[in-house]
Amino acid sequence: MGTTTGQTSSTVTIFPAVQLTDPNISYSRSSQLTVSSSDWSKNTYQCLVNHNSINFQKIIPKGCTASHNPTVKLFPGSCPGENNLKHVQLVCQMYNFTSQTIEVTWYINGIETSIENKITSLGMSNGQFSFLCKVNVSQAQWNSGAYYKCQAKDTKTGKKVEDTIRKCSDNINCLGINVFILGPTVEDLLVNKIAPLTCLASNLPSSTGYKFTWLQEGGGNLPFTTEDPTLNENGTYSVASVCSTTIDAWDKGTKYTCTLTYTGITSPFIKIISKGTEDNMSPPIVALFPPTSEEESSKEYVTYTCMASNFYPIDIYIGWSQDNQEIHKSLYVNSDPTWEVENASYFIVSKLKVPYEDWKENKAVSCVVGHKALPLHFIQRTIDKTTGKPTKTFVNIYMSDSNLSCP
């Protein structure tokens, strides 16, 4: 039998005794205890066995768990001179600690100092804890070039980790903000017939204080929408701004500019994007594989595999349909495109799992691949239980709310 200290929600499976071939050991019997990860982390488990009035006890060791080294990152939470404040806020982010409590010590120019601070827990992830600590320091001292150090001590292991910072040479991105600009995907262009552009800002210290603008080459300002900011695990924020252009304008190589301004930063972030050249394009070779005989025997679920290879450039779309009805993307899994050096091209694999009954009823399943180098931009492979062999068709794709039609 198995026992545990504290309360736990678990299931126990007792397996039948098995006779062994070793003449000195007649039988073997197993018992399996299944517990939640949270119970495993906070409880101690032991297995008790009674045989012929003799008790055996074994405490189950926790073993080695995957862990990461504790990390400390120190950065300004505000830029010097922001809002004419007389202080500068410093933010100390601490990750991957084994203890729920830590000790934080601050140093100025190498000398330990007492600064009023409050440690905020950011919660636990994979059995390790993260924290955030903010302090205000004198702007005059900051401007003098003083060095500030945040040192965190794991109270469980005693390990100390630290990071040091001093004033930026100027206010150009002294907060470490990252800005990216992304163009439309193949699915956007070929399936949804839209051309959205996305400007993403991350590592923002606050959920306010930012402003986006969009410009189109030769066309002035563009309308756009800015999504609500999201809070990251490290206590910073990310926010995305999206504008839409026409597919024709994108295909012509029109340049688009996203500008982000942020309170306290003297120079704006400017990102420019346009459609790149597409030399040496290569269309994908598409293969559709039926379920295995082992899956058919199980009579539960069967898996279709679609592989597209030898394509260039990397942008590609893979979708599925069943009896000409589009299958939602949550029901299949696409791998990331992988570069093949010997062919100087990419390949990708998509897997679709459907109930055995659908396969038994001979419902036709199609894998639809979209790529710029294909005739009509799409190719479709279809298979069913009767034929067991895929057929190939070049298609136009028209999307409605739920249907995928192939004329």
C-alpha positions in Angstrom: 0.0 0.0 0.0 1.1 3.6 -0.4 0.9 6.4 2.2 1.5 10.1 2.1 2.0 13.0 4.5 -0.8 15.6 4.2 -3.9 15.6 2.0 -3.7 14.5 -1.6 -6.0 13.7 -4.5 -4.7 10.5 -6.2 -5.5 7.2 -7.8 -4.0 3.8 -7.1 -3.8 1.0 -9.6 -2.9 -2.5 -8.4 -1.5 -4.8 -11.1 -1.9 -8.6 -11.0 0.9 -10.7 -9.7 3.3 -12.0 -12.4 5.3 -15.2 -12.1 9.0 -14.7 -12.9 11.4 -17.0 -14.6 14.0 -16.7 -11.8 13.5 -19.8 -9.6 14.6 -17.8 -6.5 11.9 -15.2 -7.0 8.4 -16.6 -7.6 6.2 -13.6 -8.2 6.3 -9.8 -8.8 3.5 -7.4 -8.1 3.2 -3.7 -8.9 1.2 -0.8 -7.6 1.0 2.5 -9.3 0.1 5.8 -7.6 -0.9 8.8 -9.7 -0.8 12.2 -8.1 -1.0 15.8 -9.3 2.2 17.8 -9.8 1.2 20.2 -7.0 0.7 17.3 -4.6 4.0 15.8 -5.6 5.9 19.1 -4.9 4.4 19.6 -1.4 4.0 16.0 0.0 6.3 13.1 0.9 5.3 9.6 -0.3 6.2 6.2 0.9 5.2 2.7 -0.1 4.4 0.0 2.5 4.4 -3.7 1.7 3.3 -6.5 3.9 4.2 -10.1 3.0 4.0 -13.1 5.3 3.5 -10.8 8.2 6.7 -8.9 7.4 6.5 -5.2 6.7 8.7 -3.3 4.2 8.8 0.5 3.9 10.3 2.6 1.2 10.2 6.4 1.0 10.0 7.6 -2.6 12.8 10.1 -3.4 11.9 13.3 -5.2 14.8 12.7 -7.6 16.3 15.5 -9.7 13.9 18.0 -11.2 14.6 20.1 -14.2 15.8 23.5 -13.0 17.4 26.7 -14.3 20.0 28.8 -12.6 18.6 31.7 -10.6 18.8 35.0 -12.6 18.7 38.6 -11.6 18.0 41.5 -14.1 18.3 45.1 -13.1 17.0 48.0 -15.3 15.5 51.5 -14.9 11.7 51.6 -14.5 11.8 55.2 -15.6 14.1 57.3 -17.6 16.0 60.3 -16.0 14.0 63.5 -16.2 10.7 61.7 -16.8 7.8 63.9 -15.6 10.4 66.1 -13.9 10.7 63.6 -11.0 13.6 64.0 -8.5 14.1 60.2 -8.5 14.7 57.3 -10.8 12.9 54.0 -10.3 15.0 50.9 -10.6 13.4 47.5 -11.2 15.1 44.3 -10.1 13.6 41.1 -11.7 14.6 37.7 -10.1 13.8 34.3 -11.7 14.2 30.6 -11.0 14.6 30.6 -7.3 14.0 27.3 -5.3 12.6 29.1 -2.2 9.3 31.0 -1.8 11.3 33.7 0.1 14.4 35.5 -0.9 16.6 38.2 0.7 17.4 41.3 -1.4 20.4 43.6 -0.7 21.2 46.8 -2.5 24.6 48.4 -3.1 25.6 51.8 -4.3 29.2 52.0 -5.6 29.9 48.7 -4.0 28.8 49.7 -0.5 25.7 48.0 1.0 23.0 50.6 1.6 19.5 50.6 3.1 16.8 51.4 0.5 13.1 51.1 1.2 11.9 48.3 -1.1 9.1 45.8 -1.4 9.5 42.4 -2.8 6.6 41.1 -4.9 6.2 37.5 -5.7 5.4 36.7 -9.4 4.4 33.1 -8.6 5.8 29.7 -9.3 6.5 28.1 -12.6 7.9 24.5 -13.0 8.6 24.4 -9.3 10.7 27.6 -9.3 9.8 31.1 -8.0 10.1 34.6 -9.5 10.1 38.0 -7.8 10.1 41.7 -8.5 11.5 44.5 -6.4 11.3 48.2 -7.2 13.2 51.1 -5.5 13.5 54.8 -6.0 17.0 56.4 -6.0 18.1 60.0 -6.2 18.2 61.4 -9.7 21.2 63.5 -8.8 23.1 60.5 -7.6 22.0 58.6 -10.7 23.2 61.4 -13.0 26.6 61.3 -11.2 27.2 57.9 -12.7 26.9 55.9 -9.5 26.7 52.1 -9.8 23.7 50.3 -8.4 23.7 46.6 -7.6 20.7 44.3 -6.7 21.8 41.1 -5.0 19.2 38.3 -4.3 19.9 35.4 -1.9 17.9 32.1 -2.2 17.0 31.4 1.4 16.8 27.7 0.7 20.2 27.1 -1.0 22.0 30.2 0.2 23.1 31.0 -3.4 23.5 34.7 -4.2 22.9 36.2 -7.7 23.3 39.9 -8.6 23.1 42.5 -11.4 24.6 46.0 -11.7 23.5 49.1 -13.5 24.5 52.7 -14.0 23.1 55.7 -15.9 22.7 55.3 -19.7 24.9 57.5 -21.8 21.6 59.0 -23.1 17.9 58.3 -23.0 17.7 56.3 -26.2 16.0 53.1 -25.1 17.4 53.2 -21.6 14.5 50.9 -20.6 15.5 48.0 -22.9 12.2 48.1 -24.8 12.0 45.7 -27.9 10.0 46.6 -31.0 9.3 44.2 -33.9 7.3 44.6 -37.1 5.7 41.6 -38.9 4.2 41.3 -42.3 1.1 39.2 -43.4 1.3 35.4 -43.4 0.6 33.2 -46.4 -2.7 32.3 -44.7 -3.6 36.0 -44.5 -2.7 36.7 -48.1 -3.9 33.5 -49.9 -6.7 32.2 -47.7 -8.2 35.1 -45.8 -7.4 37.6 -48.6 -6.2 40.3 -46.2 -2.8 42.0 -45.6 -2.4 42.9 -41.9 0.8 44.4 -40.5 1.7 44.0 -36.9 4.0 46.2 -34.7 4.8 44.5 -31.4 6.5 46.3 -28.4 7.7 44.2 -25.5 9.5 44.8 -22.2 7.4 47.9 -21.5 7.7 48.9 -17.8 4.2 50.2 -17.7 0.8 49.5 -19.3 0.6 53.2 -20.3 2.8 55.9 -21.8 3.2 54.5 -25.3 1.9 55.7 -28.7 1.9 54.0 -32.2 1.6 55.7 -35.6 1.7 54.0 -39.0 2.8 55.5 -42.4 2.5 54.1 -45.9 5.0 55.1 -48.5 3.5 57.8 -50.6 0.1 57.5 -48.8 0.4 59.2 -45.5 -1.0 58.0 -42.2 -2.8 54.5 -42.0 -5.7 53.6 -39.8 -4.8 51.0 -37.1 -6.0 49.4 -33.9 -3.9 48.9 -30.8 -4.7 45.9 -28.6 -4.9 46.0 -24.8 -1.5 45.5 -23.2 -0.7 42.1 -21.7 1.3 41.5 -18.5 4.4 39.3 -18.9 5.7 36.9 -16.3 8.7 39.2 -15.6 6.4 42.1 -14.6 6.8 44.0 -17.9 4.1 44.6 -20.6 3.7 43.8 -24.3 1.3 45.5 -26.7 0.6 45.1 -30.4 -0.7 47.6 -33.0 -2.2 46.2 -36.2 -3.0 48.0 -39.4 -4.3 46.6 -42.7 -3.2 47.4 -46.2 -4.2 46.0 -49.6 -2.7 42.8 -51.0 -1.9 44.7 -54.3 0.0 47.4 -52.4 1.9 44.8 -50.4 2.8 42.8 -53.5 4.1 45.9 -55.2 6.8 46.3 -52.5 5.3 49.4 -50.8 7.1 50.4 -47.6 5.3 50.7 -44.3 6.6 52.4 -41.2 5.6 51.8 -37.6 6.7 54.5 -35.1 6.5 53.9 -31.3 7.1 56.7 -28.8 7.3 56.1 -25.1 7.3 58.5 -22.1 10.9 59.4 -21.1 12.6 58.2 -24.2 13.9 61.0 -26.3 14.1 59.1 -29.7 11.2 57.1 -31.1 11.4 53.5 -32.3 11.1 53.3 -36.1 10.5 50.0 -37.9 10.1 49.7 -41.6 8.8 46.7 -43.6 8.1 45.8 -47.2 7.7 42.6 -49.2 11.1 41.1 -50.0 12.2 39.8 -53.3 11.3 36.2 -54.1 14.1 34.9 -56.3 14.5 31.1 -56.9 11.1 30.2 -55.7 10.3 26.4 -55.6 6.9 24.9 -55.2 6.2 22.3 -52.5 6.0 18.6 -53.3 3.0 17.3 -51.2 2.5 13.8 -50.0 -0.6 12.6 -48.0 -0.3 9.4 -45.9 -3.2 7.3 -44.7 -3.6 6.0 -41.1 -1.5 3.0 -40.1 -2.9 -0.5 -39.8 -2.2 -0.4 -36.1 -4.4 2.7 -35.6 -7.2 1.0 -37.6 -7.0 -2.0 -35.3 -7.4 0.2 -32.2 -10.7 1.5 -33.6 -10.4 4.8 -31.6 -8.6 7.5 -33.5 -6.7 7.5 -36.8 -4.0 9.9 -38.0 -3.4 11.4 -41.4 0.0 12.8 -42.2 0.6 15.5 -44.8 4.2 16.4 -45.8 5.2 19.3 -48.0 8.9 19.4 -49.0 11.3 21.1 -51.4 9.6 24.5 -51.1 11.1 28.0 -51.0 10.7 30.6 -49.6 9.7 29.6 -46.1 6.2 31.0 -46.0 3.6 28.3 -46.4 0.0 27.4 -45.5 -1.3 23.9 -44.6 -5.0 23.3 -43.8 -7.3 20.3 -43.7 -10.9 19.6 -44.8 -13.3 16.6 -44.5 -16.0 16.1 -47.1 -15.3 19.6 -48.3 -15.9 21.1 -44.8 -13.0 23.1 -43.4 -11.4 21.6 -40.3 -10.6 24.1 -37.5 -6.9 24.6 -37.0 -7.2 23.5 -33.3 -7.8 19.9 -34.5 -4.4 19.5 -36.3 -0.8 20.2 -35.6 1.8 21.7 -38.0 5.5 21.5 -37.4 7.7 24.5 -38.0 9.3 24.6 -41.5 12.8 22.9 -41.4 15.6 23.9 -43.7 17.2 21.1 -45.7 20.8 22.0 -46.7 21.1 19.4 -49.4 18.1 20.7 -51.3 18.4 24.4 -50.3 14.7 24.3 -49.4 12.2 23.7 -46.6 9.9 20.9 -45.5 7.0 20.8 -43.1 4.7 18.1 -41.6 1.1 18.3 -40.5 -0.9 15.7 -38.6 -4.6 15.4 -38.3 -6.3 13.0 -35.9 -10.0 12.1 -36.4 -12.3 9.5 -34.8 -12.1 6.0 -36.2 -15.8 6.2 -37.1 -15.1 9.0 -39.6 -12.5 6.8 -41.3 -14.9 3.8 -41.2 -17.6 5.9 -42.9 -15.3 6.6 -45.8 -15.3 10.4 -45.3 -12.8 12.0 -47.7 -10.0 13.9 -46.1 -8.0 16.6 -47.9 -4.8 18.3 -47.1 -4.6 21.8 -48.7 -1.2 23.5 -49.1 -0.8 27.1 -50.1 2.5 28.6 -51.5 3.4 31.4 -53.8 5.3 29.1 -56.2 2.3 26.8 -56.9 0.0 27.2 -59.9 -3.1 29.0 -58.6 -1.2 29.2 -55.3 -2.8 26.0 -53.9 -2.6 22.2 -54.2 -4.9 19.7 -52.6 -4.3 16.1 -51.8 -7.4 13.9 -51.0 -7.7 10.4 -49.5 -10.4 8.1 -48.3 -10.7 4.6 -46.9 -11.8 3.0 -50.1 -8.9 4.2 -52.3 -6.2 4.4 -49.7 -4.3 6.5 -52.2 -4.2 10.3 -52.4 -5.3 12.3 -55.5 -3.8 15.6 -56.5 -5.6 18.7 -57.6 -4.6 22.3 -58.1 -7.3 24.5 -56.7 -8.6 28.0 -56.1 -9.6 28.6 -52.4 -12.7 30.5 -51.4 -13.3 30.9 -47.6 -16.7 31.3 -46.1 -17.5 31.2 -42.4 -17.2 27.4 -42.2 -16.8 26.0 -45.7 -13.7 25.4 -47.8 -14.8 25.0 -51.5 -12.7 23.6 -54.2 -14.2 24.3 -57.7 
